[in-house]
């Protein structure tokens, strides 16, 4: 198997230099650990190529390039990781799919800046029968897969409400939570409404065409045949600490995943000892606490990015795949764009169908 990583920024390569992170933490490091037959790295910044190449020590053949088209013609990879800025996703993917060697693309989130660009990416991959996955990492994280992959272990009853907290701008980091909302509910989002004031645009320091990627909070409404669900995203002002946690309320229970995925708490509804005829939530103590380095319910923790790349490499060979498809990533982008559109229009309620296909938000 021949692989290529296009873009050697943080998740492309640089995270492997973070000694505190669960390793391998970058696309280059994952391919190196998995031992593909050949690996190419591409970046327009020549200074990024030598350290990335030096880190590859388990691959028989490796090459470095500064040009995507040249790499594709010479190297002919089977799987390509696209880790470039969002504004380049469409052009990079459209170049990659021209080449018959490609069987799968793992694209960093969000899929694109607009629905129009997302549709071009999805259509191009579909016409060439290329598998497209977008790296919303929690879909490959055993902590989340346990609860939302097969739905076998969740607290009883229908989901009634979801509250998610995260830090950072809407498209760059907030779409992680929005994708989780979509995955949890298994229903299509219908409408959204932003609240509060957009804070701190992320893209600064150079001229930007189009809307900026603000920190935005909002509510997403889902509707199914039997149940309506409201999911609330809290972002607001940027925080100095990492925060990603979700609180899910069921008809007969509650599930909280906190500590940036490190701790899970399960509550069940039981007859109250304090109020006659009422029930209260009681925590199932000692059952679900975990850390990044321990097991969760018999499932050993494994680096989500390593899972994503390993499963993409071996898709169809007995590996379950919970990853985010191109169409699912488009739906996540659709929700994010609708929230942004709402925030830019006095926090009015917006139906997803009313978001213009060319409405774009610039995100790094």
PyMOL commands that set and color helices and strands:
alter all, ss='L'
color gray80, all
select helices_A, chain A and resi 14-17+27-34+46-55+68-75+86-96+115-127+137-140+142-148+170-185+259-261+304-313+326-343+352-354
alter helices_A, ss='H'
color red, helices_A
select strands_A, chain A and resi 2-6+38-42+61-65+79-82+104-107+131-134+159-166+189-199+211-212+215-223+228-234+244-250+253-258+263-271+279-283+295-296+299-300+324-325+350-351+361-362
alter strands_A, ss='S'
color yellow, strands_A
deselect
rebuild
show_as cartoon
